Amino acid sequence: MRSALRRISVAAAAAAVLTALPGAASAEGRHQGRTYHVATWGADRDSGSSLHPFRTIGRCTEQVRPGDTCLIHRGRYQERVAPPSGTKDAPITLAAYGDGAVTVDGTRTVTGWRDAGGGLVAADVDLPLDTSENALFLDGERAMEGRWPNSGSDPLNPSWAVAERSSTDQHIDDPDLPDGDFTGATVHLWAGSNPWSQQTGTVTATEAGALDFTGGNYRCTPLCMGDQTYRNYYLVGAKATLDQPGEWYYDKDAGRLYLVPPKGGIAGHTVTAKHESWGVDLSHSSHVTVRGLDLWGTSLRTGADSTGVLVEGLRARYISEFSTLPMPRDDELAIPPGEGHIVASRVLNSGVQILGHGNTLRNSDIGYSAGTGVLLRGSGNTVTGSYIHDVGWMGSYTPGIEINGSGQTVTHNTIRRTGRASIDTAWQLNGVPFHDNRIAYNDLSEAMRTSRDGSPFYVCCNLDAKGTSVDHNTVHDADGQVGYYIDNSSSQFLLHHNVAYNTGARGTFYNGHSGVSLGNRDHHSSYGLGVTTAVRLSGATDATGTYVSNDVALGPMEISGPGDPAPVVRNNLLPPTDPRYTDARNGELWPRAGSPAIDAGETVDGVTGEVRGDGPDQGAYEYGAPIWSSGCRLAGCETRVRNDGWKATASGAAMPRPPSTGPRPPSGREAPPSPPVSRSPSIWAPRRPSAGWRSTRGWTPPGTPMASPSRSAATVTTGAGRWPGSVAAPSPRTRSSRSTPPAICGSS
């Protein structure tokens, strides 16, 4: 009787879920679509009904036709999912049923462990992926591949060894290097005079205190080992590195996996290894909806010809893993090959990949990737409302979101904790055209944790961004030198209504680099504390059409270079005038009553929005209008703000502070240059009025010691307001009619 009642309940719930699916009723009516069920307690020989579900998702995708739906019940499915295509009017839907998490698991359990001597256990196993792409999990946690020196569990806050200045581009001297056989290991380098990217090589010979290697010396001297400012390195991929619980090494030739077991032995512990790179493979699919699935140790991709794919409510963890940084293949490049293209290593073969035309990823949580978080490639695709975090720790140009192509839309995303940029465009892979893209209402923070000379929003090089708008974004608390970085003669970028604070030396940087800066514009932006120079334009031989106006800042602007014609810079509110921000320390850069920015702006066609007074305001917010907000609305999307004691470290030759966790260098030796750690940040709700705020809880990145905050930031209980976060203005203002023009402050 209990079983029968359960089946009746399941059937009723299935009907309710199907009815709730957008478009399900109409599609079913037009195309007589069928609904199949999948459950871990089912059998593939059964009918796929609610009472007799299939066992695997793959069996369901063998049966579906346009307009059909697979409802998947809670459980873990260790398989590759590759559905056929639907049609525009009758998509195929794969959806979580709603009775618990549905996880597509790219790992498989490793068994048969035996003692291997020397404190190790071993298991014979065939791991199908390339050796550099293996991943291991111990009791559901990422296990560290054996490395020297040891490091903590946070790959975005690693420990480094430091080579002596006698080292060269193929040789390392380090008296701390132990005597062991590291031949064949990967040497990972963050080295050079200004290492904007990391590299890897292969160890060819070792002895105590020294090693030789090949590779890892592209683009010398900025990016290679030697007598340089940065001489960081570590070793990975050698049995000799195994010395702490949880570390592992895979001998591919022998098909043997070695592990340092937890204290007490391997008994009672579960080890899984990655087997599947693309757990949901839509590379040959169009008009498919994927809703509410989890991914573990695997990722999702569409194809270059995919269209009409909707991925919604995805929760993906440990999507990409690799330990080497090879040069991109020539057929992956959009421009002629060159050694500088090493920076684009792994951009195209990592992350959740939305390729093709007219596809959408929305309301999803993407976390933990050695490379890219989301790759957007093709045209007319969208990433919106998503939380992307803890990615890019291998230190190449793999960002939170990589945008290639034109007509792409990236809005309302929160991107946090990235090795390099939060949002990037690699011209080596994209080519020069970057037309008609919209990048708006994104919250970008804690970028540049394993790189230099970059920013949360970074684009390079020689790009033509005709029709592209970068607007209503917030960048903050980044360990680089810039908030918005338009590098190496890129042109036609329209920036407006953006916010930056705690980004280091510059808020926005147009780098002509002895070339041009054509048609680049920045209007109605606000720059807060922790930004030395609000806007900088340097090195441009021709700045025709470049125009900066209506900005508000606590620091000056810097325009340099031959620039003939020069840019237009006018009507900006700059020091010594106080803009009267609401709370600059906590990133609330909207104006208070009496701010000189009110009504002081000029109208910029196509940019200036709603005007509430006698004229437009300067800065990113119009006084009296709803305060716009950036970022997503998922759990984890709260804005985090560091306290006043934190300062961003500029890139280049400056020596960052040593890491606060992990092994310290021996006394008298130089500490490894490493990104600064954050200190006592706290949480506040994005873009809300400050009245009635109360302190809630502190936050700190993994492995960072907590310091006492100088003043509690706060969070506010969210009230009514339509997404993307429009709320009532803090207070009405009294306007006075003026017969004289508003005062114009700043550069002219």
N, C-alpha and C positions, 0 to 999 in steps of 0.2 A: 504493500500500500504506500509506504514512504517513497519508493522508487517511482511509482505511478504519479504521485502528487508532484514529485520533483520534475518529472517530464512535462506535466501540464504547465507548471510554473515556467519552465524554460521556454516552452512554445509561446506562452503569452508574452513573456519578456521579449522574445525575438520579434514578434509582431509589432510591439511598441517601439523597439529600436529601429526597425526598418521604416516605420512610419515617420520617425524623427529624422531620418537621413534626408538632407536637402535634395530635392528633386526626385526622391525615391518613388513617391506615389505617381507622379506624372510619367516618369520613365517606365514604371511598371505598367501603367495603363496603356502607354503607346506601344510598348515592345513586349509586353507579357513577360517581363523579367522574372527570373526565378531566384529564390534565396536558398543558399546552401549553408550548412553549419559545419564548423570544424571544432573538435574538442580533443584534448589529450586522452580522454577515455573512449573515443570513437574508434572506428575501424574503416580503412580505406575501401573495403569491399562492400560497405553499407551504402545507403542511398544518399547520405548527406542531408537528411531531414533533421529537424530539431530533435526528434526521438532517436534517430540513428545517424549521428554526425560522422563525417570523415575524421580520420586520425591526423592527416597532414594537410597543410595549406596547399602543398603542391598537388594533391589529388583534387582539391577544389578548383585550382586554376586550370587543371586539365578539362574540367567539365564546363566552366563558365563560358557564356557567349555574351555579346553586347547586351547591356541592360541587366545582367545578372549581378548578384551580390554574394560574397563570402562573408558570413558573420563568424568571427573567430572567438572562441571562449578562452577564458584565462588559462595561462600555462606557458611553458617554455617550449619553443619549436626550433629544433636544431636542423635547419634546412635552408636551402636557397629558394627564394620565392620569385618566380618570373612569370607573371600573368600575360595572357595575350592582350591584344588591343580591343577596346570598345569602339564606339563611334561617338561623334560629337553629341548626338541626341540620345545616345544610350551607352554611357560609360560603364565600365566594369568597376565594381567597388569591392575593396578589401577593407573590412572595418572590424575593430574590436567590438565584441558583443556588449561589453559593459559590466561584466561580472567579476572583473579583476584584470590585472596587468596581462597583456599579451606580448610576449617577448620573442622576437626572432633572434636566436642565439648563434653567433658565428663561431663559437668555441666547441670543443669536444673534450670529454673527460679523459685524463691520462691515468692509466692504471698500471699495475705490474711493477711497482717500485721495489727496489732491492738495495741493499747496502753496497756502496761503491768505494768504500774506504776513504780515509782522509776527511771524515765528517760529512760525506756526501751520500746522497741516494741517486739512483739512476733508473730510467725506464726506457725500453726500446719502443720508439714511436716514429712514424713517418709524418713529419709536419709538411704539408703540401705547398706552403707558401715559400717565396724566396727567403733565404736565411735572414736577410736584413729586415724582413717584415714580420717576423714572428712576435707573438705576444703571449705571455703566460699570466694566469690569474690563480692566486692562492686564497681559498676560502672567500671568493668573490671580490678580492682586492687585486689591483694590478701589482704583479711581482716585478722587481727590478732585475733587468739583465745584469749579470755580473760586470762590475766596473771598478776601475781604480782612478782616483780615490773614491771611497764610499760616499754616498750622498743620501739625503733624506728622501722621503716619498714624494715630494712635490717637484716634478720635473721642470717647473718654471722658476724654481729657486734652487738650482743645483750647486754642488761644491765643485771647484775646479783645482787642478794642479797648475802650478806656474813654472814655466820653463825659464832657464837662465838666459841672459842676453847673449851668450855665446852660441845659442841655437841658430839654426838656419832654416831655410824653407823646406828642407828634407831631413832635418836632424834636430833632436831635442836633447838638451842637457838639463838634468834635474837631479840633484843629489838625493832627493826624497824618493825617486823611483825605485821600487824594490827589485831585488834580483829574482826574476821569474821569466818563464817563457811566454812572452806576449806576441810572438811571431804570428802573423795572420790576423791579429786583432785590428779593430777599427780605432784609429786615433781621431778624436773629435776636436776641432780647433775653433776657438774664438780668439783670433789673433790678427795682428796687423796694426797699422798706424791709425786706422779709422774703420774698424770691422763692422760694416753695415750688414754683413751676412756671415754665417758660420760655414765651415767646410769640413769634409772628412777625408782621411787617407787610410792606407793600409800599412801596418807595421811590417817591416822586412827583416829587422834584426834588433835584438835587445841585449842589454847587459845592465848590471846595477848602475843606476844613475844616468843612463843614456839609451836612446833608441833611434833607429833610422826608419823612415817611412817614405812611401810614394803617394802622389796625389796631394790634394789639399793645398795647392799653391797657385790656384788661379788668381788673377788680378793682383799680383804683387806690386807694391808693398801694402796697399790698404787692407788686404784680406789674407795675409799669410804669416807664418811663423818666422821669427828671426829677431834681430835686435830692434824690437818694436815696443810701443807703449803697452799694447795688449799681447799677452803671451799665455793665454789660458788654454788648457787642454784636459782631456780625460781619455781613458782607454775603456773599450767595451768589446765583448765578443771573444774572450779568451778564458779557458778553464782556470788559468792561474789567477783570475780576478775573484774567484768565488771564496768569500770569507765571512759573509754575514747571512743570517737566516733570511730565506726568501729569494736570494739571488740564484740565477739559473744560467746555464750555458747549453747550447744545442750543437752537437757534433753531427753535421748533416751527412758526412761521409759514412759514419758508423750508424746513423739513424738512432742516436742515443741522446737522451735529455738528462742533464745533470742538475741537481737542485741541492742547495743547502737547506735542510729541513728545519721547520720550527723547533724550538726547544721542546724536548720530549719526544721527538721523532715525527715521522710522516703519518703514522696511524691516526685515524680520526680526522684527517684533513682532506680537502678536495682540491685537486689541481686540474685546471682546464687550460687548453692551448688553442690559439686562434687557428681556424681552418678555412674560414670563408671571408673573403674581402668584401663581397657584395651580397649581403643577406637578402636584400630586396633589390632585384635587378630589373629595372624598367628600361634598359638600354634599347630594347626592341619593342617597346610598348607605347601606345598613345591612348588618350581618353580613358585613363585609369585614375580612380580615386583611392588613396591610401589614408585611412583615418584611424588615429588612436593607437598606433602600434609603438612598441618599444624595440630598440635595437641594443644588443650587447655584443661587444667585440666584433662588430661588423658595421657596414654602412649601406646606404641607398644611393642609386644613381638612375638618372634617365639617360637617354641617348641623343646623339646629334640630330636625329630625325623625330624625336619625341615631340608631341604637341598635346595640349589639353590634359596634362597630368596635374592633379591636385594632391599634394601631400600635406596633411593637416594633423596637428596634435601628435607629431612624432616626438618620441623621447629617446635620444640616441646617446650611448655611452661607449667610450673607447673605440671610436670609429676607424681610426687609422694609427698604425704603429710602424716605425721604421728606425733604423740606426745608421743609415748612410745617406749621403747627399750627392747623388750622381749628377753629372751634367745633363740637362734636358736633351732629348733626342732632336736631331735636326728637323724631323718631320713634325715636331711639336711646336717649332718656332714660327713666328709670324714675320721675323726679320732675319737677315743673314746670321749664321752662327758666329759666336765670339766668346772669348773666355769670361767676359763679364756676365754672361747669362747663367753662370752657376748660381746666382741669387734666386733664380726661378725654379730651383730643384724641388721636385715633389709637389709643386702647385697643382698640376693636372692629374695626379694619381692619388689624391688623398681627399678626405672630407666627404660630406654629403654633396652630391653633384646634381645640380639642376641644369641640364643641358637641353638644347633644342630651341623650340619657339612656343611661347604662350603657356608656359608651365608655372606652377605656383607652389612655394613652400610657405606655410603660415602657421602661426601659433604653436611653434615647436621649440623644444629644448635640446640643443646640440652641445655636447660637452666631451672633452678629453680626446684630443687628436694631436699626434706628433706634428701633423702638418696643417692643412687648411681646415677651417670649420665648415664653410659652405662655399662651393664653387658654382658661380653663376656664369654660364657661357652660352652664347647663341644670341637670341634677340627676343624682346618682348616677354621676358620671364620676370617673376616677382618673388622676393623674399620679404615677408612682413610679419610683424608681431611676434618675433622669435627671440629667444635667449640663447646666445652663442658664447661659450666660455671655455677657458682652460685649453687653449689650442696653440699650435705653432711652436712647441717647445724645442724643436730641433734647430731653430734659429735661421732658417732661410726666409724667403719672402712669402711664406705661407701665412695668410691673415685669417681673421675671423670670417670675413666674406671677401672672396676674390671676384671682382666684376670684370668679365670679358664681354665684349660685344656692344651693341647699341640698343636703345629702347628698353633698357632694363630698369626695374623699380626695386629699390631697397629702402623700406620705410618701417618706422616704429619698432626697430630692433634694439635690444640691449646686448652689447658686445663687451666682454670683460675678460681680463687676464689672458693676454695674447703675447706670444714671443716677440712678434714684430707688430705690424699694423693691425688695427681693428678692421679697417676696410682698405683694400689695396687694388690697384690695377697694374699688372705686370705687362709692360709694352712688349717685352720679348715674346709673349704668348698672345697678346691681344692685337698687336699692331698699333698703328697710329690713330685710326678713327675711334672715337669714344663719344658717339653722338646720342643726343636725346635721352640720356639716362637721368633718372630722378633718385637722389640720395637724400632722404629727409626724415626728420623726427627720430633720429637714432641717438642713443646714449652710448658713448664710447669711453671706456676707462681702463686703467691699469694695462696699457699697451707698452710695447718696447721692453719687455722684461728680459729678453735674451738677444738684443740687437742694439745698434747705435745708428745715429743719423737717419732718423725716421720720425713717425708720428702716428697717432691713432687713425687719422685720415691721410693716406699717402698715395700719390699718383706720380708716375714717371714712365717714360720720358718722351718728349716731343709730341705728346698727345694733342689731338685736335678734338676739343670737347664741345663742339658746336651744338647748341640746344640742350646741353646738360646743366642741371641745377642741383646744387648742394646747399640745402637750406633747412633751417629749424633743427639743426643737430646740436648736441651738447657733447663736448669733449673735455675730459678732466682727469687729473691724477694719473698722468702718464710718465713713464720713466724714460722719456726721450728728450727732444729739444723743441718740438713744435706741436701745435694742435692740428692745424690743417696745412699740409705741405704739398705745394704744387711744384714739382721738381723738374729741373733740366729742360727748360724751354717749352714746357707744356703751355697750351694757350686755350682761350675761349672758355675758361671755367667761370661760371657764375656762382658766387657764394653770397648768401644773404640770410639774415635772421639766424645766425649761428652764435653759439656761446662757447667760450673756452675759459678754463681756470685751472691752475696747477698743472700747466703743461711745460713749464721751463722757460727757455729763452724767448720763445715767440708764440704768439697766438696763431697767426697765419703767415706763411712764408711762400712768396713767389720767387723761385730761384731761377733767374735767367741763365746762370752758368755760362756767361760769355755768349749767350745766344739771345733769343727773343722772349718777350713776355707779352703776347698779343691778346688783347680783348679779355684779360683776366679782370674780374670785378669782385669787390667785397662791399656790400651795403648792409646797413642796419644790423650790425653784429655787436656783441657785447663781450668784453674781455675783463676778467676779474683778477683776483690775487693769484700769485704764482706764475704770472706772465710778465716777463721783463719788457719785451717789446710787443706791442699789440699786432702790428702788421709790418712785415719787412719785404721789400722788393730790392733785389740786388743782382748785379751782373748782367742786366738786360741791355743789349745794344739797341733794341727797338721795343718800346712799350706802347705802341699805338693801340688805343682803345682800352687800355688798362685804367681802371677807375675805382677809387675808394672813397666812399662817402657815408655819412650818417652812422659811423661807428662810434661806440663809447668805450673808453678804456681807462684803466688805472696806470697805464704806462704809455710811452711815446710810440710814434711810428718812425720807421727808418727806411728811407728811400735812397739808394745809392746805385752807382753804375752810370755808364755813358748815356743810356736811355734817350735816344734821339729819333723820334719824338719821346718826350717824357710822359709818365703817367699823370692822370688828373687825380689829385688828392685834396679834398675840400670838405668842409662842413662836418668835421669830426669833433667829438667832445673828448679832449685829452687833458692831461695834467698841465697846469696845476688846478684846473677846475675839478671840484668834487662832483661826481655824477649822482651822488646820493642813491646808491643801490640799497635795496631793502636789507640784505645781509650778505655782503660780499664774501665773508669768511666761509659761509655755508653754500655758496654758489647761487644765491638768490639775487640775480642781477637785474630784476625788474625795478623800475624807478619808484621812489617814494614821492609823496606829495612835495612839491617845491623843487623837484629835480630840474636842473637847467636843461636836461634832455627833452623835457616835455614841450611839444609844439615847435622844437628847434630844427627839425629835419627838413630836407628838401624832398620833393616828390621824384621818385625814380620810376619811370614807366616800366610796368611789368613786374615790379618788385615791391614797391610800397603798398601795404595792404590797407585795412580799414583805418580810417582816421577818426579819432574821437574828440578832437579839439579844433583849434584854429589852424593847425597844420600837423603833419606827421611828426612823430617823436623820433629822436635819434635812438639807436640801439635796437635790440632784438625784440623788445616788448613795447606795446602801445599801452600807455597808462589809461586805465579805465576799461580796457578790453579784457576778455578772458585770457588767462595766462596759459599759453600753449605748453605742452609737456612733450618730452622725448622718451623713447624707450618702449619696451613691451609691457604687458600687463600680466605676465605669468609669475608664478612663484620664483623668487630669486632675482627679480628685475628691479628691486629697490636701488636707488642711487646711494652710493657709499662715498663719504667725504672724509678726507684726511684732516688732521688738525693743523694748527698754524705752524707747528714745528717741522712739518715736512716740506722739503724743497726738491723739485725735480733736478736731476743731474743732466747737464747738456752732454751731447755726444761729442765725438771728435777726440782730441788728445787729452781731454779731461779725464782724470782717474776717478772712477766711481768708488763709493765706500765699499769695504769688504762685506761679504754676507754676514748676517747676524746669527746664522745657524750653521751647523755642520762643522767639520774640522777647521781649525785655525792654522795658518801657516806657522812654521817654526819661528821662534823669536829671531828678529833681525832680518827676516826675509820679506820680500815685497808681497803684500796681499793681492790676491787675484782680482783684477777689475771685474766687477759684477754689478748688476743693477741694484739700486738702493731698495731697501725694504720699506714698506709702509709702516706708519706708526699711528696706533690708536685711531683708526677710522671709526666712523659710526654710521648709522643708517638714517636716512630721511626719505620721506615720500617725494617723488619728483614733482617739481613745479606746482606746489600747492601754497595757498596763503599761509602766513606764519602764525596767525592768531590761534591761541589755544594749543600750541604744540607741546608735547611732553616727551621727555627722553624715554627710550625703550631699552634697547640693548646695544652693546658694542659688537664690533666685528673685526676680525683680523685674518689675513691670509694664512694658509697652513704653514706652520713652522716659524711664524713671526711672533716674537715675544710681545706681550701686551704692555703698553705704557699707560700711565694715567692721563686721560684726555684733559686738556686745559679747560675745555668747556664742552658740555654735552651737546651734540647735535640732536635732532629730534625726528620723530615721525609723526605724521598726522593721520587721524582716522579718515579714510576716504569717504567722501559723501557723494551725493548725486552729481552727475555730470556726464556728458556723453563722451565716449571714447573718440579721439585720442587724448582725452584729459582736459577738455575745456571746463573751467570752473569760474565762479564769479570773481570779479576783480576784488582786490583787497578793500578798496573803499572808493566811493565816488569822489570826483574832484570838482572844484569850482573853477570854471573857466572865466578868464577876463578877455574882453575884446581888445585886440591890439591894433593900432593903426600903423605902428612901425614894424619892420620885419624883425623876426627873432634874431637874437644874437648868434653869430657863427663863431664856434670855438674850434681850435685845433689847427691843423695844417691847411694851407690854401695854396 
